């Protein structure tokens, strides 16, 4: 292990947060076979930990534990569930720095971004600690004489959560806190690239007083751990964040048991900059939308459309700002960290080469960075045609393609010409145009003159093949609840 990684581990003050076993039924579990998988630092390739790789039978046992714990957890008063979630939140805030450093070690993101993600992750726990107390719905006036009508919201049961490597803490708490607040029990599978953050959160959940079997984290290969969940009739809901391709597989494999599904899938976000916008602000916000998490974000700007009268100036300013971005190891707190794996870098190379072959111009970057094999230079491509792969596929990296447009109708059609519909970004100071364009864009979320729109109180999600359902807000908790209608005659 490099001195940088050793120093980072030494800086983690509570070493009990560094767990390498799964957490099932209130116990820390190695694989019965002794099988493990290696977790490494993407910045250096250094070994970090050997983590338990559980079998399908052990994964199914986690479901049994969650099922056994369900009645007791659902039967608690909402205030009691709320108090445990609140203690979990308090512990996350107390251990914010340790959690952020664990994330940097396994995921590679800059330290400031990691701290921000821990705050974001904790915010969901805090929010749902409050929402746990009030899962109410509107009443219904009876349509029958002498009958009393009631509508109840009840927890669905065991919920399976499958979380990605790009936001290893926030995507877990956004799902788990909502399910737990609803009265459900949870089995969670973190991405094999980044299991340490999830296991640290399980340690804190245990300290918060989470009863055994209520919150379970199962580590191992997704192809081994997840199939027992999709096939299980005990698992009544499944929530996944990841690629559309994997989402389709989970959708298919869950069909036999008719589960509720919450799928947060791929994105292909357009940025539309109209003439008359605040150009400097548009450049700054587009830079954030493109390069946060080193571009490894489903909300990341993937196609940048700029109206022709301001196109040249925008390209110049954006390229200058991109050149100024600092690339480095996460612990050095740069602007851009490493990508997660070799396949991610190969995708950047393929998209850049294809765009150049189709007539795009390389404004800056365009190759791997000297820091290491998983670092890629922040890159700007201009005059990118719509036929280029990068204009049709999610890049998930630090490559920004820019192209010009001539009319509102044209750019809306081009922006909507995708199977994805997660988020779109619009820059304009014309209120009528903002309204028209926001209505016309076929996306679940629209950000106007800003980048950051997500947070615990808002319903996050997309349309088309960007997913099903919503996460966050009261809607996020209701995804894990069933509606029961009672029509009663007192006799």
C-alpha positions in Angstrom: 0.0 0.0 0.0 1.3 3.5 -0.9 2.3 6.0 1.8 -0.7 8.1 0.7 -3.2 5.2 1.3 -1.5 4.3 4.5 -1.7 7.9 5.7 -5.4 8.0 4.8 -6.1 4.9 6.7 -4.2 6.2 9.7 -6.3 9.4 9.5 -9.5 7.4 10.1 -10.0 7.9 13.8 -12.6 5.2 14.4 -11.1 2.0 13.0 -14.2 0.0 13.8 -15.8 1.7 10.8 -13.4 -0.2 8.5 -15.4 -3.5 8.2 -14.8 -6.3 5.7 -17.6 -8.8 6.7 -21.2 -8.7 5.6 -23.7 -7.6 8.2 -26.7 -10.0 8.5 -29.2 -10.4 11.4 -27.1 -8.2 13.6 -23.9 -10.2 13.1 -20.7 -9.6 11.1 -20.5 -12.5 8.7 -17.6 -14.0 6.7 -18.5 -16.2 3.8 -18.7 -19.8 5.0 -16.4 -20.8 2.1 -13.9 -18.2 3.1 -14.3 -16.5 -0.3 -13.4 -12.8 -0.5 -12.9 -10.2 -3.2 -10.4 -7.4 -3.3 -11.2 -3.7 -2.9 -8.5 -1.3 -4.2 -7.8 2.4 -4.4 -8.6 3.6 -8.0 -6.1 6.5 -7.7 -3.1 4.2 -7.1 -4.3 0.6 -7.5 -3.3 -0.1 -3.9 -5.0 -2.9 -2.0 -7.4 -1.7 0.6 -9.3 -4.8 1.9 -10.4 -8.3 1.3 -14.2 -8.3 1.7 -16.4 -11.3 2.3 -18.0 -12.7 -0.9 -21.2 -14.5 0.2 -22.9 -17.3 -1.6 -26.4 -17.4 -3.0 -27.5 -19.5 0.0 -26.1 -16.9 2.4 -27.8 -14.1 0.5 -31.1 -15.9 0.8 -30.5 -16.3 4.5 -30.3 -12.5 4.8 -33.8 -12.3 3.3 -35.0 -14.8 5.9 -33.5 -12.7 8.6 -35.2 -9.6 7.2 -38.5 -11.4 7.0 -38.3 -12.6 10.6 -37.5 -9.1 11.8 -40.3 -7.4 9.7 -43.3 -7.8 12.0 -41.4 -6.4 15.0 -40.0 -3.4 13.1 -43.4 -2.7 11.4 -45.1 -3.0 14.7 -43.1 -0.3 16.4 -44.7 3.1 16.9 -43.6 5.4 14.1 -41.9 7.6 16.8 -39.8 4.6 17.8 -38.6 4.0 14.3 -38.0 7.7 13.9 -35.8 7.9 17.0 -33.5 5.1 15.7 -33.2 6.8 12.4 -32.4 10.1 14.1 -29.6 8.4 16.1 -28.2 7.0 12.9 -28.2 10.5 11.4 -26.5 11.9 14.4 -23.8 9.2 14.2 -23.2 9.9 10.5 -22.7 13.6 11.3 -20.4 12.8 14.2 -18.3 10.5 12.0 -18.5 12.6 8.8 -14.8 12.9 8.3 -14.1 9.2 8.7 -16.9 8.3 6.4 -15.6 10.8 3.8 -12.1 9.4 3.9 -13.3 5.8 3.6 -15.2 6.9 0.5 -12.2 8.6 -1.0 -10.1 5.5 -0.5 -12.4 3.1 -2.3 -14.1 5.5 -4.8 -11.5 8.1 -5.6 -13.6 11.2 -5.5 -12.1 14.4 -4.2 -12.3 14.8 -0.5 -14.6 17.9 -0.6 -17.0 16.0 -2.8 -16.9 13.0 -0.4 -17.7 15.2 2.6 -20.5 16.7 0.6 -21.9 13.2 -0.2 -21.8 12.3 3.5 -23.9 15.4 4.2 -26.2 14.5 1.4 -26.5 10.9 2.6 -27.2 12.0 6.2 -29.9 14.4 5.0 -32.0 11.5 3.8 -31.8 9.8 7.1 -32.7 13.0 8.9 -35.6 13.7 6.5 -37.1 10.2 6.8 -36.7 10.2 10.5 -39.3 12.9 10.4 -41.4 11.4 7.7 -41.6 8.1 9.6 -44.0 9.9 12.0 -46.5 10.9 9.4 -47.1 8.4 6.5 -50.6 9.8 6.2 -52.8 10.0 3.1 -55.9 12.0 2.3 -59.2 10.6 3.6 -62.1 9.6 1.4 -65.8 10.5 1.9 -67.9 7.4 1.8 -69.9 6.8 -1.3 -72.2 4.3 0.5 -74.9 5.0 3.1 -74.1 3.9 6.6 -70.5 2.9 5.5 -67.3 4.2 6.9 -64.3 4.4 4.5 -60.7 4.3 5.6 -57.4 4.2 3.6 -54.3 2.9 5.2 -50.7 2.9 4.1 -48.8 -0.2 5.2 -45.2 -1.3 4.7 -44.7 -3.8 1.8 -42.3 -6.1 3.7 -38.7 -7.0 2.9 -37.1 -4.5 0.4 -34.0 -5.4 -1.6 -31.6 -2.5 -2.4 -28.9 -2.5 -5.0 -26.6 0.5 -5.0 -23.9 1.8 -7.3 -20.2 2.7 -6.9 -20.4 6.4 -7.8 -22.4 7.5 -4.7 -21.8 4.6 -2.3 -23.3 6.3 0.8 -26.0 8.6 -0.6 -27.7 6.0 -2.8 -27.9 3.6 0.1 -29.4 6.0 2.6 -31.8 7.5 0.0 -33.3 4.0 -0.4 -32.8 2.5 3.0 -34.0 5.4 5.1 -37.2 5.6 3.1 -37.8 1.9 3.4 -37.0 1.8 7.1 -39.2 4.8 7.8 -42.1 3.1 6.1 -41.7 0.1 8.4 -39.9 -2.2 5.9 -36.8 -4.3 6.6 -33.9 -4.2 4.2 -31.3 -6.3 2.4 -28.7 -4.2 0.6 -26.0 -5.1 -1.9 -23.4 -2.4 -2.4 -21.3 -2.4 -5.6 -18.2 -4.6 -5.2 -16.0 -1.6 -6.1 -17.2 0.3 -3.0 -18.5 -1.9 -0.2 -16.6 -0.2 2.6 -18.9 2.8 2.8 -22.0 0.6 3.1 -20.4 -1.5 5.8 -19.4 1.6 7.8 -23.0 2.8 7.6 -24.1 -0.6 8.9 -21.7 -0.3 11.8 -23.3 3.1 12.7 -26.8 1.7 12.2 -26.0 -1.0 14.8 -24.7 1.6 17.2 -27.9 3.6 16.6 -30.0 0.7 18.0 -31.2 -0.8 14.7 -32.7 -4.2 15.7 -31.1 -7.4 14.4 -32.4 -8.3 10.9 -33.8 -4.9 10.1 -30.9 -3.6 8.1 -28.6 -6.1 6.3 -25.7 -5.5 4.0 -24.7 -8.5 1.9 -21.3 -8.2 0.0 -20.1 -10.3 -2.9 -20.7 -10.7 -6.6 -23.9 -9.2 -7.8 -24.5 -12.2 -10.1 -24.5 -14.4 -7.0 -26.1 -12.2 -4.3 -29.0 -10.6 -6.3 -30.8 -13.6 -8.0 -32.1 -15.0 -4.7 -33.7 -11.6 -4.1 -35.3 -11.2 -7.5 -36.7 -14.7 -7.3 -37.9 -14.6 -3.7 -41.5 -14.1 -2.9 -40.5 -12.7 0.5 -38.8 -9.7 -1.2 -41.8 -7.5 -2.0 -40.0 -4.5 -3.4 -36.6 -3.9 -5.1 -34.8 -0.6 -5.6 -31.8 -0.3 -8.0 -29.6 2.5 -9.1 -27.4 1.7 -12.1 -27.4 1.2 -15.8 -30.5 0.8 -17.9 -29.1 -2.5 -19.2 -29.0 -4.0 -15.7 -32.3 -2.4 -14.9 -34.0 -4.3 -17.7 -32.5 -7.6 -16.4 -33.8 -6.9 -12.8 -37.2 -5.9 -14.3 -37.4 -9.2 -16.1 -36.1 -11.4 -13.3 -38.6 -9.8 -10.8 -41.6 -10.4 -12.9 -42.5 -13.8 -11.6 -43.0 -12.5 -8.0 -44.7 -9.2 -9.1 -42.5 -7.0 -7.0 -42.8 -3.2 -6.7 -39.8 -1.8 -8.5 -38.0 1.5 -8.1 -35.4 1.9 -10.9 -33.1 4.9 -11.2 -31.3 4.1 -14.4 -29.1 5.8 -17.0 -29.1 9.5 -18.0 -28.1 11.4 -21.1 -28.6 15.0 -19.9 -28.8 17.9 -22.3 -27.6 21.4 -21.4 -29.3 24.1 -23.5 -27.8 27.6 -23.4 -29.9 30.3 -25.2 -28.6 33.6 -26.3 -29.5 36.2 -23.7 -28.5 33.9 -20.9 -26.0 35.0 -18.3 -23.1 33.5 -20.2 -20.5 33.4 -17.4 -23.1 31.8 -15.1 -24.0 29.3 -17.8 -20.4 28.3 -18.2 -19.8 27.9 -14.5 -23.0 25.8 -14.0 -22.3 23.7 -17.0 -18.8 23.0 -15.8 -20.3 21.7 -12.5 -22.9 19.7 -14.3 -20.3 18.0 -16.5 -17.3 17.4 -14.2 -18.8 16.7 -10.7 -17.7 13.2 -9.5 -15.2 13.3 -12.4 -18.2 13.1 -14.8 -19.3 9.8 -13.3 -22.8 10.9 -12.5 -26.2 9.9 -14.0 -27.1 13.6 -13.7 -23.9 14.6 -15.6 -24.2 16.9 -18.6 -23.7 14.7 -21.6 -24.7 16.9 -24.5 -24.2 20.7 -24.5 -26.3 22.7 -27.0 -25.4 26.4 -27.4 -27.4 28.9 -29.5 -25.2 29.9 -32.5 -24.9 33.7 -31.7 -23.0 32.9 -28.5 -21.5 29.6 -29.5 -17.9 30.7 -30.1 -17.7 32.7 -26.9 -19.2 29.9 -24.8 -16.8 27.4 -26.3 -13.8 29.6 -25.6 -14.8 30.4 -22.0 -15.8 26.7 -21.2 -12.5 25.4 -22.6 -10.5 27.9 -20.6 -12.4 26.9 -17.4 -11.9 23.2 -18.2 -8.1 23.6 -18.7 -8.0 25.2 -15.3 -9.4 22.1 -13.5 -6.9 20.4 -11.2 -6.6 16.6 -11.6 -5.3 14.6 -8.7 -5.8 12.0 -6.0 -8.9 12.3 -3.9 -7.0 13.0 -0.7 -5.3 16.0 -2.3 -8.8 17.4 -2.9 -8.5 18.2 -6.7 -11.3 19.1 -9.0 -11.1 15.8 -11.0 -10.1 12.4 -9.5 -9.6 9.0 -11.1 -12.3 7.0 -13.0 -13.5 3.9 -11.3 -12.0 1.2 -13.6 -10.3 0.5 -16.9 -13.6 0.1 -18.8 -14.6 3.6 -17.8 -11.3 5.0 -19.3 -11.7 2.9 -22.5 -15.2 4.4 -23.0 -13.8 7.9 -22.9 -11.2 7.0 -25.4 -13.7 5.4 -27.7 -16.1 8.3 -27.5 -13.4 10.9 -28.2 -12.0 8.9 -31.1 -15.4 8.4 -32.6 -16.3 12.1 -32.3 -13.1 13.2 -34.0 -13.6 10.7 -36.8 -17.0 12.2 -37.4 -15.7 15.8 -37.6 -15.5 17.1 -34.1 -12.7 19.4 -33.0 -10.6 18.6 -29.9 -10.4 21.9 -27.8 -8.5 20.4 -24.9 -7.6 17.2 -23.2 -8.3 14.0 -25.1 -6.1 11.4 -23.5 -5.1 9.7 -20.3 -3.5 11.8 -17.6 0.1 11.2 -16.5 -1.0 10.6 -12.9 -2.0 7.0 -13.6 -3.9 4.6 -15.8 -7.4 5.5 -14.4 -7.0 9.3 -14.7 -8.4 10.9 -17.9 -7.8 14.5 -18.8 -10.8 16.9 -18.6 -11.8 17.1 -22.3 -13.8 19.5 -24.5 -15.0 18.6 -28.0 -16.6 21.2 -30.2 -18.7 21.0 -33.3 -19.8 17.5 -32.3 -22.4 16.0 -34.8 -25.5 14.3 -33.5 -24.3 11.1 -35.2 -21.3 10.8 -32.8 -21.6 8.0 -30.1 -21.1 10.6 -27.3 -24.3 12.4 -28.4 -26.3 9.1 -28.2 -24.7 7.2 -25.3 -24.0 8.1 -21.7 -20.3 8.8 -21.4 -19.9 8.7 -17.6 -16.6 10.5 -17.6 -14.9 13.9 -18.0 -15.5 14.5 -21.7 -17.8 17.4 -22.7 -19.2 17.6 -26.2 -20.5 21.0 -27.4 -22.6 21.7 -30.5 -24.5 24.7 -31.9 -28.3 25.1 -32.5 -30.4 27.7 -34.4 -33.9 27.6 -33.0 -35.9 26.6 -29.9 -37.9 24.0 -31.8 -34.8 22.5 -33.2 -33.0 22.1 -29.9 -36.0 20.7 -28.1 -36.3 18.0 -30.8 -32.6 17.2 -30.5 -32.6 17.1 -26.7 -35.6 14.8 -26.6 -34.2 12.4 -29.3 -33.0 9.9 -26.7 -34.3 6.8 -24.9 -33.3 8.5 -21.6 -35.3 11.1 -19.6 -33.6 11.8 -16.3 -32.6 15.5 -16.1 -32.2 18.4 -18.5 -30.5 21.8 -17.9 -31.7 25.1 -19.4 -30.0 28.5 -19.3 -32.2 31.5 -20.3 -33.4 34.7 -18.7 -36.6 34.8 -20.8 -39.5 33.6 -18.5 -41.8 32.7 -21.3 -39.0 30.6 -23.0 -38.2 29.0 -19.7 -41.8 27.9 -19.3 -42.2 26.6 -22.8 -38.9 24.7 -22.9 -39.4 23.2 -19.4 -42.8 21.9 -20.5 -41.6 20.6 -23.8 -38.5 18.7 -22.5 -39.3 15.0 -21.9 -37.4 14.6 -18.7 -38.3 13.8 -15.1 -36.4 16.8 -13.8 -35.5 20.2 -15.3 -32.9 22.5 -13.8 -33.1 26.2 -14.9 -30.1 28.4 -14.6 -28.5 26.1 -12.0 -27.1 22.6 -11.6 -27.9 21.4 -8.1 -31.5 20.4 -7.8 -31.4 17.2 -5.8 -32.1 16.8 -2.1 -34.1 14.8 0.4 -37.4 16.8 0.0 -37.7 16.4 -3.8 -38.9 13.4 -5.8 -35.9 12.2 -7.8 -36.4 10.2 -10.9 -36.8 10.1 -14.7 -39.0 9.1 -17.5 -38.7 6.7 -20.4 -35.8 4.3 -19.9 -34.3 6.4 -17.1 -36.4 4.5 -14.6 -39.5 3.8 -12.7 -40.8 5.5 -9.5 -39.3 8.2 -7.4 -36.7 8.5 -4.6 -36.8 11.2 -1.9 -39.7 13.2 -0.6 -42.8 11.5 0.8 -43.3 9.8 -2.6 -40.0 8.0 -1.9 -41.3 6.4 1.3 -44.7 5.6 -0.3 -42.8 3.5 -3.0 -42.3 1.0 -0.1 -45.9 1.0 1.1 -49.1 -0.6 0.0 -52.5 1.1 0.0 -55.2 -0.7 1.9 -58.9 0.3 1.6 -61.3 -0.6 4.4 -65.1 -0.1 4.0 -66.8 -0.7 7.3 -70.4 -1.1 8.4 -70.8 -0.9 12.1 -74.1 -2.9 12.0 
